[in-house]
Amino acid sequence: MSRVNVSLRKQSFYIDYAGSERMKNMDNPHLHNDYEIYYLLEGERYFNINGKQYKIIANQMVFIHPNVLHQTSEVLGIPHKRFVVNFRNEFLSEEGRYLLQRLFNDGTCILHVPLQKLKQIQALLNQMKEEYTNPREDSRLYLKSLLLQLLIISNRIRGDITNIDRTEKNDDYHVPDLLKYIHNHFHQNLSLHKLSQTFHLNEHYISRIFKRTTGFGFVEYVNHLRITEAERLLSETNLPVHLIAQRVGYSTQVHFNRVFKRAKGLSPNQYRQRI
């Protein structure tokens, strides 16, 4: 076995933000005596936890119990940005410590943050970083409240949509590759049948694990990606609506208009006029 690095932090709370320009691969696995939450903001990353490798993608959170061996490494050529939060058991109130059992004590826990929760999770992490970097008299109390909110929301995600990948139950290992493919090809003619042919998986199986992992149906998720990109194109370019419809993956403007209005309550033209 390779050398193991042991980190013994003196402070009971720590948060760090970094991107590829500052991060190097860990030469050796390490462990520490505090809890860790790893949130991948952008990119991809390999995670080795107790000898088992996982591929983490953007908007996934990894919960690591104290004194568990782990190591991260790059996915070749893919830059990344991440937050790491470390804290000791005593940093949480006794009332909130049941969350540690739910999120850390039952095998490796990897959550995919649903789209509707992204802003909330990222705002909490940014608030933590700001408070930690520029402390005030009441910062410790504020950081405790922010951490508690983060753990509660994470536990609700875990309970609501059961999008959990554990060392004991890991039949969803296809999901990171499926999500990456969808994000790279949503502007094309994308279907469950196409995914089934590409990944050699049963359509029903793809639909089931996708819903369990993301909280969205396949069509709902693809439409969300397309409408989000359409909003950007409507606000940042002068492209006509029919070209935007084609660019984001809709074969006809009529279909695009219908989906956009259902999602936003406005037609694409009305949306553009209000910007």
VEXDREN-2710 file (C-alpha; in Angstrom, 1 decimal):
% VEXDREN-2710
k/r/px/py/pz
1/MET/0.0/0.0/0.0
2/SER/1.2/3.5/-0.8
3/ARG/2.0/6.0/1.9
4/VAL/-1.0/7.6/3.7
5/ASN/-1.1/11.3/4.6
6/VAL/-2.9/12.1/7.9
7/SER/-4.3/15.6/8.3
8/LEU/-5.0/16.8/11.9
9/ARG/-6.7/20.2/11.7
10/LYS/-6.8/22.2/14.9
11/GLN/-9.8/24.3/13.9
12/SER/-13.3/22.8/14.2
13/PHE/-14.5/24.3/10.9
14/TYR/-12.7/24.9/7.6
15/ILE/-13.8/25.8/4.0
16/ASP/-11.8/26.1/0.9
17/TYR/-12.6/27.0/-2.7
18/ALA/-10.2/26.1/-5.5
19/GLY/-10.0/25.4/-9.3
20/SER/-7.6/23.4/-11.5
21/GLU/-5.1/26.2/-11.6
22/ARG/-4.4/25.7/-7.9
23/MET/-5.1/22.1/-7.4
24/LYS/-2.8/19.2/-8.1
25/ASN/-3.5/15.5/-7.9
26/MET/-3.1/13.9/-4.5
27/ASP/0.0/11.8/-4.6
28/ASN/-1.2/9.6/-1.8
29/PRO/-4.5/8.8/-0.1
30/HIS/-5.2/10.8/3.0
31/LEU/-7.5/10.8/6.0
32/HIS/-8.4/13.3/8.7
33/ASN/-10.3/13.5/12.0
34/ASP/-13.1/15.7/10.8
35/TYR/-16.1/15.3/8.5
36/GLU/-15.7/16.4/4.9
37/ILE/-18.2/17.7/2.3
38/TYR/-16.8/17.9/-1.2
39/TYR/-18.9/19.8/-3.8
40/LEU/-17.8/19.8/-7.4
41/LEU/-18.9/23.1/-8.9
42/GLU/-17.6/22.5/-12.4
43/GLY/-15.9/19.8/-14.4
44/GLU/-15.2/16.2/-13.4
45/ARG/-13.0/14.5/-10.9
46/TYR/-12.0/10.9/-9.9
47/PHE/-12.6/10.1/-6.2
48/ASN/-11.0/7.0/-4.6
49/ILE/-12.7/6.2/-1.3
50/ASN/-11.5/3.2/0.7
51/GLY/-10.0/1.7/-2.4
52/LYS/-13.1/2.1/-4.6
53/GLN/-13.1/4.6/-7.5
54/TYR/-16.0/7.0/-8.4
55/LYS/-16.2/9.5/-11.2
56/ILE/-17.7/12.7/-9.8
57/ILE/-19.4/15.3/-12.1
58/ALA/-20.5/18.9/-11.7
59/ASN/-23.1/19.5/-9.0
60/GLN/-22.4/16.3/-7.1
61/MET/-21.6/16.3/-3.4
62/VAL/-19.5/13.7/-1.6
63/PHE/-19.8/13.1/2.1
64/ILE/-16.8/11.6/3.8
65/HIS/-16.7/10.2/7.3
66/PRO/-13.7/11.0/9.6
67/ASN/-10.7/8.7/9.2
68/VAL/-11.8/7.3/5.9
69/LEU/-9.0/7.0/3.3
70/HIS/-9.7/9.0/0.2
71/GLN/-7.9/10.6/-2.7
72/THR/-8.9/12.8/-5.7
73/SER/-7.3/13.0/-9.2
74/GLU/-8.0/14.7/-12.4
75/VAL/-10.0/13.5/-15.3
76/LEU/-7.5/14.1/-18.0
77/GLY/-8.0/17.5/-19.8
78/ILE/-11.1/18.5/-17.9
79/PRO/-10.7/21.6/-15.6
80/HIS/-12.7/21.7/-12.4
81/LYS/-13.8/24.0/-9.5
82/ARG/-14.7/22.7/-6.1
83/PHE/-15.6/23.6/-2.5
84/VAL/-14.4/21.5/0.4
85/VAL/-15.9/21.9/3.9
86/ASN/-14.4/20.2/6.9
87/PHE/-15.9/20.3/10.4
88/ARG/-15.7/18.5/13.7
89/ASN/-18.5/16.8/15.4
90/GLU/-18.6/19.4/18.2
91/PHE/-19.2/22.2/15.7
92/LEU/-22.8/21.0/15.3
93/SER/-25.4/21.3/18.1
94/GLU/-26.5/18.0/19.7
95/GLU/-29.9/18.6/18.1
96/GLY/-28.4/18.6/14.6
97/ARG/-26.0/15.6/15.0
98/TYR/-28.6/13.1/13.7
99/LEU/-27.7/14.5/10.3
100/LEU/-24.2/13.0/10.6
101/GLN/-25.7/9.6/10.9
102/ARG/-28.0/10.2/7.9
103/LEU/-25.3/11.6/5.5
104/PHE/-22.0/10.1/6.7
105/ASN/-22.4/6.9/8.6
106/ASP/-24.0/4.6/6.1
107/GLY/-21.3/4.0/3.5
108/THR/-20.1/6.5/0.9
109/CYS/-22.7/9.0/0.1
110/ILE/-22.7/10.9/-3.2
111/LEU/-25.6/13.2/-3.9
112/HIS/-26.5/14.7/-7.2
113/VAL/-28.0/18.2/-6.5
114/PRO/-31.3/18.7/-8.3
115/LEU/-31.4/21.7/-10.7
116/GLN/-34.0/23.5/-8.4
117/LYS/-31.6/23.3/-5.5
118/LEU/-28.4/24.4/-7.1
119/LYS/-28.7/28.2/-6.4
120/GLN/-29.5/27.5/-2.7
121/ILE/-26.6/25.1/-2.2
122/GLN/-24.1/27.3/-4.0
123/ALA/-25.3/30.4/-2.1
124/LEU/-24.7/28.7/1.2
125/LEU/-21.2/27.6/0.3
126/ASN/-20.3/31.1/-1.0
127/GLN/-21.7/32.6/2.3
128/MET/-19.6/30.2/4.3
129/LYS/-16.5/31.1/2.3
130/GLU/-17.1/34.8/2.8
131/GLU/-17.7/34.5/6.5
132/TYR/-14.7/32.2/7.0
133/THR/-12.4/34.4/5.0
134/ASN/-13.6/37.7/6.6
135/PRO/-14.5/36.8/10.1
136/ARG/-16.6/39.0/12.4
137/GLU/-17.5/38.8/16.1
138/ASP/-20.4/36.5/15.5
139/SER/-19.0/34.5/12.5
140/ARG/-18.7/31.2/14.4
141/LEU/-22.4/31.3/15.2
142/TYR/-23.3/32.2/11.7
143/LEU/-21.1/29.5/10.2
144/LYS/-22.8/27.0/12.4
145/SER/-26.2/28.0/11.2
146/LEU/-25.0/27.9/7.5
147/LEU/-23.6/24.4/7.9
148/LEU/-26.7/23.2/9.6
149/GLN/-28.8/24.6/6.7
150/LEU/-26.5/22.8/4.2
151/LEU/-26.8/19.5/6.0
152/ILE/-30.6/19.8/6.3
153/ILE/-31.0/20.5/2.6
154/SER/-28.7/17.7/1.7
155/ASN/-30.6/15.3/3.9
156/ARG/-33.9/16.4/2.3
157/ILE/-32.4/15.8/-1.2
158/ARG/-31.3/12.4/0.0
159/GLY/-34.7/11.6/1.4
160/ASP/-36.9/13.2/-1.3
161/ILE/-35.5/11.6/-4.4
162/THR/-33.2/8.8/-3.1
163/ASN/-30.5/9.9/-5.5
164/ILE/-27.8/8.2/-3.5
165/ASP/-24.8/6.1/-4.6
166/ARG/-23.3/3.9/-1.8
167/THR/-20.5/1.5/-1.6
168/GLU/-23.2/-1.1/-0.6
169/LYS/-25.6/-0.1/-3.4
170/ASN/-23.9/1.1/-6.5
171/ASP/-26.0/0.2/-9.6
172/ASP/-26.2/3.8/-10.7
173/TYR/-22.6/4.0/-11.9
174/HIS/-23.8/4.8/-15.5
175/VAL/-25.4/8.0/-14.4
176/PRO/-22.3/10.4/-14.6
177/ASP/-21.6/9.2/-18.2
178/LEU/-25.3/9.6/-19.1
179/LEU/-25.5/13.1/-17.7
180/LYS/-22.3/14.1/-19.5
181/TYR/-23.6/12.8/-22.8
182/ILE/-27.0/14.6/-22.3
183/HIS/-25.3/17.9/-21.5
184/ASN/-23.1/17.6/-24.6
185/HIS/-25.9/16.5/-27.0
186/PHE/-29.1/18.1/-25.7
187/HIS/-29.2/20.3/-28.8
188/GLN/-29.4/17.3/-31.0
189/ASN/-32.2/14.8/-31.6
190/LEU/-31.9/13.1/-28.2
191/SER/-34.1/10.3/-27.0
192/LEU/-34.1/7.4/-24.6
193/HIS/-33.8/5.1/-27.6
194/LYS/-30.6/7.0/-28.7
195/LEU/-29.1/6.7/-25.2
196/SER/-30.0/3.0/-25.1
197/GLN/-28.2/2.4/-28.4
198/THR/-25.2/4.5/-27.3
199/PHE/-24.7/3.0/-23.9
200/HIS/-26.1/-0.5/-24.6
201/LEU/-28.6/-0.2/-21.8
202/ASN/-32.3/-0.9/-21.5
203/GLU/-34.5/2.2/-22.0
204/HIS/-36.6/1.4/-18.9
205/TYR/-33.4/1.0/-16.8
206/ILE/-32.1/4.4/-18.0
207/SER/-35.4/6.1/-17.3
208/ARG/-35.6/4.5/-13.8
209/ILE/-32.0/5.4/-12.6
210/PHE/-32.2/8.8/-14.2
211/LYS/-35.3/9.7/-12.3
212/ARG/-33.9/8.3/-9.1
213/THR/-30.6/10.1/-9.4
214/THR/-31.7/13.6/-10.7
215/GLY/-35.3/13.8/-9.5
216/PHE/-36.4/14.6/-13.1
217/GLY/-37.9/12.6/-15.9
218/PHE/-35.6/12.3/-18.9
219/VAL/-37.7/14.6/-21.2
220/GLU/-38.2/17.1/-18.4
221/TYR/-34.5/17.3/-17.8
222/VAL/-33.6/17.7/-21.5
223/ASN/-36.3/20.4/-21.9
224/HIS/-34.8/22.3/-18.9
225/LEU/-31.4/22.3/-20.4
226/ARG/-32.8/23.5/-23.8
227/ILE/-34.9/26.2/-22.3
228/THR/-32.0/27.5/-20.1
229/GLU/-29.8/27.7/-23.2
230/ALA/-32.6/29.4/-25.2
231/GLU/-33.0/32.0/-22.4
232/ARG/-29.3/32.8/-22.8
233/LEU/-29.5/33.1/-26.6
234/LEU/-32.6/35.3/-26.4
235/SER/-30.9/37.7/-24.0
236/GLU/-27.4/37.7/-25.4
237/THR/-27.9/37.4/-29.2
238/ASN/-30.0/38.7/-31.9
239/LEU/-30.7/35.3/-33.5
240/PRO/-34.2/34.9/-34.8
241/VAL/-36.4/32.6/-32.7
242/HIS/-36.6/29.9/-35.4
243/LEU/-32.8/29.6/-35.4
244/ILE/-32.7/29.5/-31.6
245/ALA/-35.3/26.7/-31.7
246/GLN/-33.0/24.7/-34.0
247/ARG/-29.9/25.5/-32.1
248/VAL/-31.2/24.2/-28.8
249/GLY/-32.7/21.0/-30.2
250/TYR/-36.3/21.6/-31.3
251/SER/-37.2/20.5/-34.8
252/THR/-40.0/23.1/-35.2
253/GLN/-40.5/26.6/-33.8
254/VAL/-44.1/25.7/-32.9
255/HIS/-42.9/22.9/-30.6
256/PHE/-40.2/25.2/-29.1
257/ASN/-42.8/28.0/-28.5
258/ARG/-45.1/25.6/-26.8
259/VAL/-42.4/24.2/-24.4
260/PHE/-40.9/27.6/-23.7
261/LYS/-44.3/29.2/-22.8
262/ARG/-45.2/26.2/-20.6
263/ALA/-41.9/26.6/-18.7
264/LYS/-41.7/30.5/-18.6
265/GLY/-45.3/31.7/-18.9
266/LEU/-44.2/33.8/-21.9
267/SER/-43.5/33.2/-25.6
268/PRO/-39.9/33.5/-26.7
269/ASN/-40.6/36.8/-28.3
270/GLN/-42.4/38.2/-25.2
271/TYR/-39.5/37.0/-23.1
272/ARG/-37.0/38.8/-25.3
273/GLN/-39.0/42.0/-25.3
274/ARG/-39.0/42.0/-21.4
275/ILE/-35.3/41.8/-21.1
END
